[in-house]
């Protein structure tokens, strides 16, 4: 009988054990990998669910916060004056979109294709508003309209601009009309524009008897969260020794609206309200940012510089616009009047009734020092 070498048995047992361990290790690795993949999958699903919850909660918040102010709202008149306007006298009026103090010449805005979102700093906003006040005081208008004036705005670094303007114009009565009060807009995602309250202001050296806010049509789809609310104000001034009124309209029409029907409806709503006063023989002026070309070249490719529809204007009203210098610049690039990529136009000015004589109108050309707009001033008289 042949003997088996005990060392051979040991080697055989060792080999068998090694194979068994290897198979066990492989099975363990496979099971472990499956468990890890399951864990990674659970983590990824959890992350997706968390993000979905955050996004869903934000959408609910935006919808819950969204509101439009009611129509036909009486406005508060601050620092009332008693002197009344008179027929036959010459007056000066300014209209100025101050761009909430956030658009110096170097600013290029993301909504126009640029990079900047919020104002550079609080001090930069205050400096811009001070420049606006300096321009107003230098021109000494009897009446004025301001558009895009912010308070409690992240985009304008939380500067209370109406407070600054009122402090800088102590001899004027004023009416502040809220345009919108937006929820926190997490857009763009990397640099959100945030939350803002913004409006329009009318100021006057003469008595304002009453002022009312009226709603404008806006888009009703998701775009309403970016265009926000829109309105216009109507301020009534008594005329000395006359039963007629001097009526000042102020508005800032939508710039980035996608539905052209809504843009047209905004203008028609404005015109319809003017008709009420023109038909009574009142003296009507609207100083505004129309986001339509009032004079010069229109740019149909832009949502905010299409040709103004004079054919739809209220009968007895006309357009009075400057031609000496542009009133607005595009914000896709920093300001450079020699750069062909910059777009310029005239979208700020006045609509006036035919019983008002316009004597002189001009853009105050300050090279867009404090805003993407420049102020427009008009000398006029109320004809007897």
C-alpha distance (Angstrom), angle and dihedral (degrees) to the residues before:
residue distance angle dihedral
X1 . . .
X2 3.80 . .
X3 3.75 116.4 .
X4 3.80 120.6 -133.5
X5 3.78 116.3 -130.6
X6 3.77 107.3 -116.5
X7 3.77 89.8 -146.0
X8 3.81 89.0 56.8
X9 3.77 90.1 53.3
X10 3.81 89.9 50.9
X11 3.79 91.0 50.1
X12 3.80 91.4 48.4
X13 3.79 92.0 48.4
X14 3.80 90.5 47.8
X15 3.81 91.6 51.5
X16 3.78 92.0 48.3
X17 3.77 91.0 48.3
X18 3.81 90.4 49.0
X19 3.78 91.6 52.1
X20 3.79 90.8 48.5
X21 3.80 91.9 49.3
X22 3.80 91.0 48.3
X23 3.79 91.9 50.8
X24 3.79 90.8 46.9
X25 3.82 90.9 48.5
X26 3.80 90.6 50.1
X27 3.79 91.6 49.2
X28 3.81 89.4 47.5
X29 3.80 91.5 49.8
X30 3.79 91.9 49.2
X31 3.80 92.3 48.3
X32 3.81 91.0 44.3
X33 3.81 91.4 49.1
X34 3.79 90.9 49.8
X35 3.80 90.0 50.5
X36 3.76 91.1 48.3
X37 3.79 91.6 49.1
X38 3.78 89.7 49.5
X39 3.82 89.5 50.0
X40 3.80 92.1 48.2
X41 3.79 89.2 47.9
X42 3.80 91.2 50.7
X43 3.82 90.4 48.7
X44 3.82 91.9 49.3
X45 3.81 91.6 47.5
X46 3.81 89.5 48.3
X47 3.82 91.3 50.5
X48 3.81 91.1 48.5
X49 3.80 90.9 48.4
X50 3.82 91.2 48.7
X51 3.82 90.9 50.5
X52 3.79 90.8 45.9
X53 3.80 89.5 50.2
X54 3.81 91.5 49.2
X55 3.81 93.0 47.5
X56 3.80 92.0 43.8
X57 3.80 91.4 48.9
X58 3.80 90.6 48.8
X59 3.81 92.5 50.0
X60 3.81 89.4 49.7
X61 3.83 89.3 48.6
X62 3.82 92.9 50.3
X63 3.80 92.3 48.4
X64 3.82 91.8 44.7
X65 3.81 92.1 49.2
X66 3.79 95.0 45.8
X67 3.77 114.7 103.4
X68 3.77 139.5 148.9
X69 3.75 121.7 -139.5
X70 3.80 114.6 -117.2
X71 3.79 121.6 -98.0
X72 3.82 124.6 -101.2
X73 3.82 98.0 28.4
X74 3.80 119.3 173.8
X75 3.79 111.6 -128.9
X76 3.80 130.7 -141.2
X77 3.80 116.7 -110.3
X78 3.81 113.0 -146.3
X79 3.82 126.6 -156.1
X80 3.83 94.1 4.1
X81 3.81 119.2 -144.6
X82 3.81 126.8 -152.0
X83 3.80 103.9 -156.9
X84 3.81 111.8 104.6
X85 3.80 129.8 -145.2
X86 3.80 118.0 -110.4
X87 3.79 135.5 -147.8
X88 3.78 116.6 -106.3
X89 3.81 95.0 23.5
X90 3.79 124.0 120.7
X91 3.80 117.3 -119.1
X92 3.78 137.2 176.3
X93 3.81 126.5 -136.8
X94 3.80 131.0 -172.9
X95 3.79 130.3 -160.7
X96 3.80 118.4 -167.3
X97 3.79 134.8 170.1
X98 3.80 100.3 -153.1
X99 3.83 94.4 -169.4
X100 3.82 90.7 -130.6
X101 3.80 89.1 -74.3
X102 3.79 91.9 -75.7
X103 3.81 107.7 103.9
X104 3.82 113.0 80.6
X105 3.83 117.2 167.7
X106 3.81 92.5 -88.4
X107 3.82 94.1 53.7
X108 3.81 119.9 108.9
X109 3.80 114.2 -176.1
X110 3.81 124.7 -137.3
X111 3.83 93.4 -136.9
X112 3.81 88.0 60.6
X113 3.80 93.5 45.9
X114 3.80 98.1 -88.7
X115 3.81 130.9 116.4
X116 3.80 107.5 -115.3
X117 3.79 122.9 94.1
X118 3.81 113.3 165.6
X119 3.80 129.1 31.0
X120 3.79 113.4 -81.9
X121 3.81 94.8 -114.1
X122 3.78 144.2 -28.3
X123 3.80 90.8 -100.2
X124 3.82 90.3 52.1
X125 3.82 90.7 53.8
X126 3.80 92.6 48.0
X127 3.79 90.4 48.6
X128 3.82 91.0 52.4
X129 3.81 93.0 48.9
X130 3.80 90.4 49.0
X131 3.80 88.6 53.1
X132 3.82 89.7 51.3
X133 3.80 90.5 51.1
X134 3.82 89.9 48.7
X135 3.82 90.5 53.1
X136 3.81 91.9 49.7
X137 3.79 93.8 48.0
X138 3.80 91.0 46.8
X139 3.82 92.1 53.8
X140 3.83 93.8 40.1
X141 3.81 96.4 -153.7
X142 3.79 119.0 -168.8
X143 3.80 90.1 -141.2
X144 3.77 134.5 16.6
X145 3.78 144.4 -178.6
X146 3.78 124.0 -152.3
X147 3.79 125.8 -166.7
X148 3.82 129.6 -164.5
X149 3.77 98.9 24.4
X150 3.82 112.3 161.5
X151 3.76 138.8 -155.6
X152 3.81 126.6 173.2
X153 3.79 88.8 13.3
X154 3.80 125.7 150.2
X155 3.79 89.8 -162.1
X156 3.82 89.7 57.7
X157 3.81 94.8 41.0
X158 3.82 94.5 -106.4
X159 3.82 93.6 -70.3
X160 3.81 114.0 158.5
X161 3.79 96.5 -132.2
X162 3.84 99.0 174.8
X163 3.80 88.6 55.5
X164 3.81 90.7 52.0
X165 3.81 93.4 47.2
X166 3.80 93.7 47.8
X167 3.79 90.9 48.8
X168 3.80 89.6 50.1
X169 3.83 93.4 48.7
X170 3.82 103.1 46.1
X171 3.82 94.4 157.9
X172 3.79 94.7 59.5
X173 3.76 133.4 83.1
X174 3.81 111.8 -138.3
X175 3.79 144.3 -166.2
X176 3.80 121.3 -155.5
X177 3.81 115.0 -158.7
X178 3.78 120.3 -169.5
X179 3.76 115.0 -128.5
X180 3.78 97.3 -177.2
X181 3.79 146.5 -18.5
X182 3.79 107.3 -151.9
X183 3.78 130.4 -161.3
X184 3.81 116.7 -122.4
X185 3.80 103.4 -68.6
X186 3.80 109.8 -150.1
X187 3.78 90.4 -157.2
X188 2.96 129.3 152.2
X189 3.81 88.2 27.9
X190 3.81 94.8 -141.3
X191 3.83 94.6 45.9
X192 3.82 109.4 18.7
X193 3.79 117.7 -156.1
X194 3.81 88.3 -142.4
X195 3.78 130.0 -167.0
X196 3.80 127.6 -21.5
X197 3.75 145.8 175.3
X198 3.77 112.2 -156.5
X199 3.76 138.9 166.3
X200 3.78 151.8 148.2
X201 3.80 128.1 -87.2
X202 3.79 133.2 -155.0
X203 3.82 119.2 -163.6
X204 3.80 130.0 -174.2
X205 3.80 142.0 177.6
X206 3.80 86.7 -146.7
X207 3.77 134.5 66.9
X208 3.78 117.8 -72.8
X209 3.78 107.9 -157.3
X210 3.81 97.5 -169.4
X211 3.79 141.7 -19.2
X212 3.80 131.2 -155.7
X213 3.80 135.0 -168.3
X214 3.81 119.5 -139.7
X215 3.81 128.1 -170.7
X216 3.79 123.9 -118.8
X217 3.81 124.1 -149.5
X218 3.82 115.0 -96.9
X219 3.78 136.0 -180.0
X220 3.79 114.1 -76.8
X221 3.82 99.0 -155.6
X222 3.82 125.8 81.0
X223 3.83 89.8 -68.2
X224 3.80 88.5 76.2
X225 3.81 88.6 78.5
X226 3.80 90.4 61.7
X227 3.80 100.0 37.6
X228 3.81 89.6 40.4
X229 3.80 122.5 -175.5
X230 3.79 124.2 -22.3
X231 3.79 130.3 -162.1
X232 3.79 145.7 154.9
X233 3.77 131.2 -140.7
X234 3.80 129.2 -138.9
X235 3.80 116.4 -157.4
X236 3.81 119.1 -168.9
X237 3.80 119.7 -149.9
X238 3.81 121.9 -172.0
X239 3.82 117.3 -127.5
X240 3.77 117.5 -137.6
X241 3.82 113.4 -109.1
X242 3.82 92.2 -0.9
X243 3.78 136.8 100.1
X244 3.82 89.3 -146.8
X245 3.80 124.5 92.3
X246 3.77 134.7 -134.7
X247 3.81 105.2 -132.3
X248 3.82 123.0 -162.7
X249 3.80 119.4 -164.0
X250 3.79 120.4 -164.9
X251 3.81 126.7 -174.4
X252 3.77 147.1 146.1
X253 3.80 111.6 -148.5
X254 3.81 123.2 -150.5
X255 3.79 117.3 -77.7
X256 3.80 106.9 -173.2
X257 3.77 99.8 34.8
X258 3.81 115.0 143.8
X259 3.80 98.9 -163.3
X260 3.80 107.4 75.3
X261 3.81 90.8 -166.6
X262 3.81 89.3 64.0
X263 3.81 90.6 48.7
X264 3.80 89.4 54.1
X265 3.81 92.0 45.8
X266 3.80 90.4 54.2
X267 3.79 90.6 57.5
X268 3.80 93.5 44.2
X269 3.82 90.7 50.9
X270 3.79 89.2 52.4
X271 3.81 92.5 46.7
X272 3.80 92.5 48.6
X273 3.80 91.5 55.7
X274 3.81 91.2 48.3
X275 3.79 89.9 53.2
X276 3.82 90.7 63.4
X277 3.79 91.0 62.9
X278 3.80 99.5 34.4
X279 3.82 90.3 54.5
X280 3.83 89.6 56.3
X281 3.81 92.5 51.9
X282 3.81 95.0 -108.5
X283 3.80 121.5 151.0
X284 3.81 109.7 -108.1
X285 3.80 131.6 -168.5
X286 3.80 127.3 171.1
X287 3.79 116.0 -168.0
X288 3.78 110.5 -174.7
X289 3.77 154.9 129.3
X290 3.80 99.4 -99.5
X291 3.81 97.4 178.0
X292 3.81 85.8 -136.7
X293 3.79 127.4 99.6
X294 3.82 107.8 -99.2
X295 3.81 93.5 180.0
X296 3.78 138.6 -2.5
X297 3.79 123.8 25.4
X298 3.79 120.3 -7.1
X299 3.80 121.5 -148.9
X300 3.82 109.0 -147.4
X301 3.81 90.2 -177.9
X302 3.81 89.0 67.1
X303 3.80 121.0 72.2
X304 3.82 90.1 -142.2
X305 3.82 103.5 47.2
X306 3.76 108.2 48.4
X307 3.81 117.8 135.8
X308 3.80 114.8 -76.5
X309 3.84 109.9 -111.6
X310 3.80 99.3 -124.3
X311 3.81 89.2 166.9
X312 3.82 88.8 69.9
X313 3.80 95.9 45.7
X314 3.78 117.6 122.4
X315 3.80 111.9 -87.6
X316 3.80 108.2 -103.5
X317 3.84 93.0 31.5
X318 3.80 129.0 97.8
X319 3.80 140.0 -175.8
X320 3.81 119.2 -104.1
X321 3.80 112.0 -173.6
X322 3.80 136.1 160.4
X323 3.79 123.6 -112.7
X324 3.81 102.4 -177.2
X325 3.82 95.6 86.6
X326 3.81 139.3 -3.9
X327 3.79 119.3 -87.9
X328 3.82 96.6 -155.3
X329 3.78 141.0 32.3
X330 3.78 130.0 -159.5
X331 3.78 116.6 -107.5
X332 3.78 100.5 -145.6
X333 3.80 88.9 97.3
X334 3.79 135.9 23.1
X335 3.80 113.5 -89.5
X336 3.77 116.0 -80.3
X337 3.79 116.0 148.8
X338 3.81 90.0 -157.5
X339 3.81 94.6 51.5
X340 3.83 109.2 100.6
X341 3.81 88.9 -153.3
X342 3.81 89.8 67.8
X343 3.80 113.8 90.2
X344 3.80 119.6 -149.3
X345 3.77 131.9 -173.2
X346 3.78 150.0 151.9
X347 3.80 110.3 -104.7
X348 3.81 99.0 138.5
X349 3.78 123.5 77.6
X350 3.76 143.8 87.5
X351 3.77 143.3 -56.7
X352 3.80 109.0 -156.5
X353 3.78 136.0 -177.2
X354 3.80 118.2 -115.4
X355 3.82 93.0 -110.6
X356 3.81 88.9 66.7
X357 3.79 117.2 81.9
X358 3.80 114.7 -146.6
X359 3.80 109.3 -147.6
X360 3.80 102.9 176.4
X361 3.81 137.4 -4.6
X362 3.78 131.6 -176.0
X363 3.77 145.0 155.0
X364 3.80 113.6 -114.6
X365 3.79 98.7 -129.7
X366 3.80 108.7 -148.8
X367 3.82 95.2 151.7
X368 3.82 92.4 -105.2
X369 3.78 90.0 -69.8
X370 3.81 97.4 161.7
X371 3.80 106.7 13.4
X372 3.78 144.5 18.1
X373 3.82 84.8 -108.0
X374 3.80 132.6 59.2
X375 3.81 124.9 -141.9
X376 3.79 121.5 -101.6
X377 3.82 121.7 -151.1
X378 3.79 129.0 -166.7
X379 3.81 131.2 -170.5
X380 3.80 112.1 -149.5
X381 3.76 145.5 153.4
X382 3.80 134.3 -143.4
X383 3.78 104.3 -122.1
X384 3.80 118.8 -131.2
